[in-house]
Amino acid sequence: MSEEKREHAIEVPLDRLLEERGTTLTELANRVGVTHVNVSILKNGRARAVRFSTLSRLCEVLECRPGDLLGHRPR
């Protein structure tokens, strides 16, 4: 199977972080400066990459660390 089609084992628990902070996906996207669609893709585990600038901004807005945003689930 090609690398592009292989499912990755990275998870992004945005639902939990959003709930804990009392915010919505749309508000997060607006504050980070990315589209709602892009944040949704990240939240649903369909992102193939994330820019460090976006990751930094997510951490600033959510007041968290990169490790709070990115997890690894065993296959």
N, C-alpha and C positions, 0 to 999 in steps of 0.2 A: 504494500500500500504506500502511496506517495506521502511525503511529509505534509503536504498541503491538505490532504484528505483525512489524515489521522486526527482523531479527537485528542485534545490536550487534557491534562489533568489539573489545570488551574481553575480555581473557583473564586468568584468575587462576591462576597456577601453584602452587596449593597442594600438589599431589602432590610436586613437587620440594622445596618448603620443608619439608614434613613429613618427607620422607626424609632431608634434610640435617640435620634436628634430632632424628631418631630418635623421632618421636612419631606418634600415630595421629589420625585424624579425630575419633574419639570423645573422646579425651583433649583435643584442641584445643577442641572444642565445650564440654566441661565447664569448662576453664580460662578460656575467653572468656565463658561464661555465656549461650550461645545453644544452640538445639537442634541435634542431629546433622543433622537434615533441613535446617535453614537453612544450615549450613556446607557440606553436600553440594550444595545448590543453587548456592551461590557457587562451589564448586570445579568444578562441571560446566558453568559458564557460563550457567546458566539464571536467575540473579538479574537483576532489573530495576532494583534499587537496593540500596545498602548505606548504613547509617547511619554517620555519622562516629564515633559512640561505639563502634560495632562495629569499624570499621576501626582506630580507636585501640587498642582492646583486642587485636585480632589482632596489631597491630604490637608491642605490649608483650609478649605471650605468645611470639611467634615471634622477638622481638628483631630486627626488621627495620624498613624504612621503607615508606611507602605505595607507592612506586615498585617495591618488590620484590614487592608483592602484585598490582599492577595493571599490565597490559601492553596494548598496542594492536597488533592484527594487521591488516595491509592487506586490504582486500576484493578 
